[in-house]
Amino acid sequence: MSILAWIIVGLLGGLISKALMPGPQPGGLIFTILLGIAGAFVGGFLSVALGVGNGIDGFDMGTIALSALGAMLILFVYRALGGAHSIRI
């Protein structure tokens, strides 16, 4: 994929993950794009490791879904490690 496609996938994946995760989310637009791109890498790696896909192959709904799921996993780990907006009980 081209750089522009990665940015678009990152933005869409990051926005979806932030919308689906409850509570306040860290960062602005650049953080959201980077979160989605990192989520695409994580999601692609997990899909290959679990044997359910062949990673990120292009710009489609599956790529965006993998990006969002990977970004949600990153946000979950961030909060679990005590990120700035984590809930403390």
DSSP file (Angstrom, degrees, kcal/mol; ACC not computed):
  #  RESIDUE AA STRUCTURE BP1 BP2  ACC     N-H-->O    O-->H-N    N-H-->O    O-->H-N    TCO  KAPPA ALPHA  PHI   PSI    X-CA   Y-CA   Z-CA
    1    1 A M              0   0    0      0, 0.0     2,-0.1     0, 0.0    57,-0.0   0.000 360.0 360.0 360.0 153.2    0.0    0.0    0.0
    2    2 A S     >  -     0   0    0      1,-0.1     4,-2.1     4,-0.0     5,-0.2  -0.316 360.0-104.3 -79.7 168.3    1.1    3.6   -0.6
    3    3 A I  H  > S+     0   0    0      1,-0.2     4,-2.2     2,-0.2     5,-0.2   0.899 122.3  52.9 -59.5 -42.5    1.8    6.0    2.2
    4    4 A L  H  > S+     0   0    0      1,-0.2     4,-2.3     2,-0.2    -1,-0.2   0.888 107.8  51.0 -62.8 -39.2   -1.5    7.8    1.6
    5    5 A A  H  > S+     0   0    0      2,-0.2     4,-2.9     1,-0.2     5,-0.2   0.904 109.2  50.8 -65.3 -40.7   -3.4    4.5    1.9
    6    6 A W  H  X S+     0   0    0     -4,-2.1     4,-2.8     2,-0.2    -2,-0.2   0.903 110.5  49.7 -62.4 -40.5   -1.7    3.7    5.2
    7    7 A I  H  X S+     0   0    0     -4,-2.2     4,-2.6     2,-0.2    -2,-0.2   0.919 113.1  46.1 -64.6 -43.0   -2.6    7.2    6.5
    8    8 A I  H  X S+     0   0    0     -4,-2.3     4,-2.7     2,-0.2     5,-0.3   0.935 114.9  46.3 -65.8 -46.6   -6.3    6.7    5.4
    9    9 A V  H  X S+     0   0    0     -4,-2.9     4,-2.9     1,-0.2     5,-0.3   0.916 113.9  50.1 -60.9 -42.4   -6.4    3.2    6.9
   10   10 A G  H  X S+     0   0    0     -4,-2.8     4,-2.6    -5,-0.2    26,-0.3   0.917 111.6  47.3 -61.6 -44.7   -4.8    4.5   10.1
   11   11 A L  H  X S+     0   0    0     -4,-2.6     4,-2.5     2,-0.2    -2,-0.2   0.944 116.3  43.1 -63.5 -48.3   -7.2    7.4   10.4
   12   12 A L  H  X S+     0   0    0     -4,-2.7     4,-2.4     2,-0.2     5,-0.2   0.925 116.9  46.5 -65.3 -44.8  -10.3    5.2    9.9
   13   13 A G  H  X S+     0   0    0     -4,-2.9     4,-2.3    -5,-0.3    -1,-0.2   0.906 114.3  48.1 -63.5 -41.9   -9.0    2.4   12.1
   14   14 A G  H  X S+     0   0    0     -4,-2.6     4,-2.3    -5,-0.3    -2,-0.2   0.900 112.2  48.8 -65.9 -41.6   -8.0    4.9   14.8
   15   15 A L  H  X S+     0   0    0     -4,-2.5     4,-2.1    -5,-0.2    -2,-0.2   0.918 112.5  47.9 -64.8 -43.1  -11.4    6.7   14.7
   16   16 A I  H  X S+     0   0    0     -4,-2.4     4,-2.0     2,-0.2    -2,-0.2   0.925 112.8  48.3 -64.0 -44.3  -13.3    3.5   14.8
   17   17 A S  H  X S+     0   0    0     -4,-2.3     4,-1.8     1,-0.2    -1,-0.2   0.902 112.3  48.4 -64.8 -40.0  -11.3    2.1   17.8
   18   18 A K  H  < S+     0   0    0     -4,-2.3    -1,-0.2     1,-0.2    -2,-0.2   0.858 111.6  50.6 -67.5 -33.8  -11.6    5.4   19.7
   19   19 A A  H  < S+     0   0    0     -4,-2.1    -2,-0.2    -5,-0.2    -1,-0.2   0.852 114.1  43.7 -70.9 -33.9  -15.4    5.4   19.0
   20   20 A L  H  < S+     0   0    0     -4,-2.0    -2,-0.2    -5,-0.2    -1,-0.2   0.734  96.6  83.4 -86.1 -23.2  -15.9    1.9   20.3
   21   21 A M  S  < S-     0   0    0     -4,-1.8     2,-0.0    -5,-0.2     4,-0.0  -0.687  82.5-125.0 -82.0 129.6  -13.7    2.1   23.4
   22   22 A P        +     0   0    0      0, 0.0    -2,-0.1     0, 0.0    -1,-0.1  -0.348  67.8  26.2 -72.6 154.7  -15.5    3.6   26.4
   23   23 A G  S    S-     0   0    0      2,-0.1     2,-0.1    -2,-0.0    63,-0.1  -0.114 103.7 -32.5  88.9 174.9  -14.2    6.6   28.2
   24   24 A P        -     0   0    0      0, 0.0    61,-0.1     0, 0.0     0, 0.0  -0.382  59.6-142.5 -69.1 146.5  -12.0    9.5   27.2
   25   25 A Q        -     0   0    0      2,-0.1     2,-0.1    -2,-0.1    -2,-0.1  -0.874  12.1-120.9-114.0 143.0   -9.3    8.8   24.6
   26   26 A P        +     0   0    0      0, 0.0    57,-0.0     0, 0.0    -1,-0.0  -0.405  65.0  18.3 -78.1 156.0   -5.7   10.2   24.5
   27   27 A G        -     0   0    0     -2,-0.1    -2,-0.1     4,-0.1     2,-0.1   0.137  67.2-104.2  84.0 168.9   -4.3   12.2   21.7
   28   28 A G     >  -     0   0    0      0, 0.0     4,-2.2     0, 0.0     5,-0.1  -0.075  61.6 -51.9-111.7-147.8   -5.4   14.2   18.7
   29   29 A L  H  > S+     0   0    0      2,-0.2     4,-2.3     1,-0.2     5,-0.2   0.911 133.0  47.3 -64.7 -46.6   -5.5   13.6   15.0
   30   30 A I  H  > S+     0   0    0      1,-0.2     4,-2.6     2,-0.2     5,-0.2   0.918 113.3  49.3 -63.7 -43.1   -1.9   12.6   14.5
   31   31 A F  H  > S+     0   0    0      1,-0.2     4,-2.7     2,-0.2    -1,-0.2   0.899 109.8  52.5 -61.6 -39.6   -2.1   10.2   17.5
   32   32 A T  H  X S+     0   0    0     -4,-2.2     4,-2.2     2,-0.2    -2,-0.2   0.912 110.6  46.8 -63.1 -43.6   -5.3    8.7   16.0
   33   33 A I  H  X S+     0   0    0     -4,-2.3     4,-2.3     2,-0.2    -2,-0.2   0.936 114.9  46.1 -63.5 -47.0   -3.6    8.1   12.6
   34   34 A L  H  X S+     0   0    0     -4,-2.6     4,-2.6     1,-0.2     5,-0.2   0.877 111.3  53.2 -64.7 -37.2   -0.5    6.6   14.3
   35   35 A L  H  X S+     0   0    0     -4,-2.7     4,-2.4    -5,-0.2    -1,-0.2   0.918 110.5  47.3 -61.8 -44.1   -2.7    4.5   16.5
   36   36 A G  H  X S+     0   0    0     -4,-2.2     4,-2.0   -26,-0.3    -2,-0.2   0.881 112.0  49.2 -66.3 -39.0   -4.6    3.1   13.5
   37   37 A I  H  X S+     0   0    0     -4,-2.3     4,-1.8     2,-0.2    -2,-0.2   0.931 113.5  46.2 -66.1 -45.1   -1.4    2.4   11.6
   38   38 A A  H  X S+     0   0    0     -4,-2.6     4,-2.5     1,-0.2    -2,-0.2   0.894 111.3  53.8 -62.6 -38.2    0.1    0.6   14.6
   39   39 A G  H  X S+     0   0    0     -4,-2.4     4,-3.3    -5,-0.2     5,-0.2   0.859 104.4  54.6 -63.1 -35.7   -3.2   -1.2   15.0
   40   40 A A  H  X S+     0   0    0     -4,-2.0     4,-2.4     2,-0.2    -1,-0.2   0.901 109.7  46.9 -64.8 -40.4   -3.0   -2.4   11.4
   41   41 A F  H  X S+     0   0    0     -4,-1.8     4,-2.4     2,-0.2    -2,-0.2   0.936 115.8  44.7 -64.7 -46.1    0.4   -3.9   12.1
   42   42 A V  H  X S+     0   0    0     -4,-2.5     4,-2.6     2,-0.2    -2,-0.2   0.939 115.7  47.0 -63.6 -47.6   -0.8   -5.6   15.3
   43   43 A G  H  X S+     0   0    0     -4,-3.3     4,-2.2    23,-0.2    -2,-0.2   0.897 113.3  48.5 -62.1 -41.8   -4.0   -6.8   13.6
   44   44 A G  H  X S+     0   0    0     -4,-2.4     4,-1.8    -5,-0.2    -1,-0.2   0.904 112.0  49.2 -64.3 -42.3   -2.2   -8.1   10.6
   45   45 A F  H  X S+     0   0    0     -4,-2.4     4,-2.7     1,-0.2    -2,-0.2   0.930 112.5  47.5 -62.8 -45.5    0.4   -9.9   12.7
   46   46 A L  H  X S+     0   0    0     -4,-2.6     4,-2.5     1,-0.2     6,-0.2   0.875 108.6  54.1 -65.5 -37.2   -2.4  -11.5   14.8
   47   47 A S  H  <>S+     0   0    0     -4,-2.2     5,-2.0    -5,-0.2     6,-1.3   0.890 113.4  42.7 -65.1 -37.5   -4.4  -12.6   11.8
   48   48 A V  H ><5S+     0   0    0     -4,-1.8     3,-0.7     3,-0.2    -2,-0.2   0.913 114.0  51.0 -71.6 -43.1   -1.3  -14.4   10.4
   49   49 A A  H 3<5S+     0   0    0     -4,-2.7    -2,-0.2     1,-0.2    -1,-0.2   0.858 113.6  44.5 -63.7 -35.9   -0.3  -15.8   13.8
   50   50 A L  T 3<5S-     0   0    0     -4,-2.5    -1,-0.2    -5,-0.2    -2,-0.2   0.550 110.7-123.2 -85.6  -7.8   -3.8  -17.2   14.4
   51   51 A G  T < 5S+     0   0    0     -3,-0.7    -3,-0.2    -4,-0.5    -4,-0.1   0.729  80.0 114.2  75.6  22.9   -4.0  -18.5   10.8
   52   52 A V  S   <S+     0   0    0     -5,-2.0     2,-0.3    -6,-0.2    -4,-0.2   0.424  80.1   1.6-104.5   0.0   -7.2  -16.6    9.9
   53   53 A G        -     0   0    0     -6,-1.3    -2,-0.2    -7,-0.1     3,-0.1  -0.958  65.7-110.5-166.0-178.7   -5.7  -14.3    7.3
   54   54 A N        -     0   0    0      1,-0.5     2,-0.1    -2,-0.3    -6,-0.1   0.008  62.9-108.3-117.2  27.9   -2.7  -13.3    5.4
   55   55 A G  S    S-     0   0    0    -11,-0.2     2,-0.7   -12,-0.1    -1,-0.5  -0.439  70.3 -15.7  86.0-157.9   -2.1   -9.9    6.9
   56   56 A I        +     0   0    0      1,-0.2     3,-0.1    -2,-0.1    -3,-0.0  -0.770  63.3 160.7 -90.0 112.1   -2.7   -6.6    5.4
   57   57 A D        -     0   0    0     -2,-0.7     2,-0.3     1,-0.3    -1,-0.2   0.518  57.7 -35.6-112.5  -7.6   -3.0   -7.0    1.6
   58   58 A G  S    S-     0   0    0      2,-0.1     2,-1.0   -57,-0.0    -1,-0.3  -0.988  78.9 -52.6 171.6-173.1   -4.7   -3.8    0.4
   59   59 A F  S    S+     0   0    0     -2,-0.3     2,-0.3    -3,-0.1   -53,-0.0  -0.783  78.5 114.9 -95.8  99.1   -7.2   -1.1    1.1
   60   60 A D  S  > S-     0   0    0     -2,-1.0     4,-1.9     1,-0.0     3,-0.2  -0.883  80.1 -85.1-150.5-178.2  -10.5   -2.8    1.9
   61   61 A M  H  > S+     0   0    0     -2,-0.3     4,-2.5     1,-0.2     5,-0.2   0.838 123.8  57.3 -66.1 -32.4  -13.0   -3.2    4.8
   62   62 A G  H  > S+     0   0    0      2,-0.2     4,-2.6     1,-0.2    -1,-0.2   0.894 105.9  50.0 -63.9 -39.5  -11.0   -6.1    6.2
   63   63 A T  H  > S+     0   0    0      2,-0.2     4,-2.3     1,-0.2    -2,-0.2   0.915 112.1  46.9 -64.2 -43.7   -7.9   -4.0    6.5
   64   64 A I  H  X S+     0   0    0     -4,-1.9     4,-2.5     2,-0.2    -2,-0.2   0.898 112.2  50.7 -66.1 -40.1   -9.8   -1.2    8.3
   65   65 A A  H  X S+     0   0    0     -4,-2.5     4,-2.7     2,-0.2    -2,-0.2   0.919 111.1  47.9 -63.6 -44.1  -11.4   -3.8   10.6
   66   66 A L  H  X S+     0   0    0     -4,-2.6     4,-2.6     1,-0.2   -23,-0.2   0.894 111.7  51.3 -62.7 -39.2   -8.0   -5.3   11.4
   67   67 A S  H  X S+     0   0    0     -4,-2.3     4,-2.4     2,-0.2    -2,-0.2   0.923 111.7  46.4 -62.6 -45.1   -6.6   -1.8   12.0
   68   68 A A  H  X S+     0   0    0     -4,-2.5     4,-2.4     2,-0.2    -2,-0.2   0.918 113.7  47.8 -65.4 -44.1   -9.5   -1.0   14.4
   69   69 A L  H  X S+     0   0    0     -4,-2.7     4,-1.9     2,-0.2    -2,-0.2   0.911 113.6  47.5 -64.6 -41.9   -9.2   -4.2   16.3
   70   70 A G  H  X S+     0   0    0     -4,-2.6     4,-2.1   -31,-0.2    -1,-0.2   0.898 112.1  50.0 -64.2 -40.3   -5.4   -3.8   16.6
   71   71 A A  H  X S+     0   0    0     -4,-2.4     4,-2.6     2,-0.2    -2,-0.2   0.876 108.6  52.5 -66.7 -37.4   -5.8   -0.2   17.8
   72   72 A M  H  X S+     0   0    0     -4,-2.4     4,-2.4     2,-0.2    -1,-0.2   0.892 108.8  50.5 -64.5 -38.5   -8.4   -1.3   20.4
   73   73 A L  H  X S+     0   0    0     -4,-1.9     4,-2.4     2,-0.2    -2,-0.2   0.911 110.3  49.5 -64.0 -42.0   -6.0   -3.9   21.7
   74   74 A I  H  X S+     0   0    0     -4,-2.1     4,-2.5     2,-0.2    -2,-0.2   0.922 111.7  48.2 -62.9 -44.5   -3.3   -1.2   21.9
   75   75 A L  H  X S+     0   0    0     -4,-2.6     4,-2.4     2,-0.2    -2,-0.2   0.893 110.7  51.9 -62.9 -39.5   -5.6    1.2   23.8
   76   76 A F  H  X S+     0   0    0     -4,-2.4     4,-2.5     2,-0.2    -2,-0.2   0.932 111.9  45.1 -62.3 -46.3   -6.6   -1.6   26.1
   77   77 A V  H  X S+     0   0    0     -4,-2.4     4,-2.0     2,-0.2    -2,-0.2   0.897 110.7  55.0 -64.6 -40.1   -3.0   -2.4   27.0
   78   78 A Y  H  <>S+     0   0    0     -4,-2.5     5,-1.5     1,-0.2    -2,-0.2   0.925 112.4  42.7 -57.9 -46.2   -2.3    1.3   27.4
   79   79 A R  H ><5S+     0   0    0     -4,-2.4     3,-1.6     1,-0.2    -2,-0.2   0.886 111.0  55.1 -68.9 -38.4   -5.0    1.6   29.9
   80   80 A A  H 3<5S+     0   0    0     -4,-2.5    -1,-0.2     1,-0.3    -2,-0.2   0.833 104.9  54.2 -64.5 -31.6   -4.1   -1.6   31.7
   81   81 A L  T 3<5S-     0   0    0     -4,-2.0    -1,-0.3    -5,-0.2    -2,-0.2   0.381 130.2 -94.1 -83.9   5.2   -0.5   -0.3   32.1
   82   82 A G  T < 5 -     0   0    0     -3,-1.6    -3,-0.2    -5,-0.1    -2,-0.2   0.868  55.9-174.4  89.3  39.1   -1.9    2.8   33.8
   83   83 A G    > < -     0   0    0     -5,-1.5     3,-2.0    -6,-0.1    -1,-0.0  -0.061  44.3 -91.1 -59.0 168.9   -2.2    5.3   31.0
   84   84 A A  T 3  S+     0   0    0      1,-0.3    -1,-0.1     3,-0.0    -5,-0.0   0.759 126.0  39.5 -57.2 -29.7   -3.1    8.9   31.7
   85   85 A H  T 3  S+     0   0    0    -61,-0.1    -1,-0.3     2,-0.1     2,-0.1   0.111  85.6 129.9-110.0  21.0   -6.9    8.2   31.3
   86   86 A S    <   -     0   0    0     -3,-2.0     2,-0.5    -8,-0.1    -6,-0.1  -0.411  61.5-114.8 -76.2 154.0   -7.1    4.8   32.9
   87   87 A I        -     0   0    0     -2,-0.1     2,-0.5     2,-0.0    -1,-0.1  -0.761  28.0-156.5 -89.7 128.3   -9.7    4.1   35.5
   88   88 A R              0   0    0     -2,-0.5     0, 0.0     1,-0.1     0, 0.0  -0.906 360.0 360.0-109.2 131.5   -8.3    3.4   38.9
   89   89 A I              0   0    0     -2,-0.5    -1,-0.1     0, 0.0    -2,-0.0   0.371 360.0 360.0-114.5 360.0  -10.4    1.5   41.5
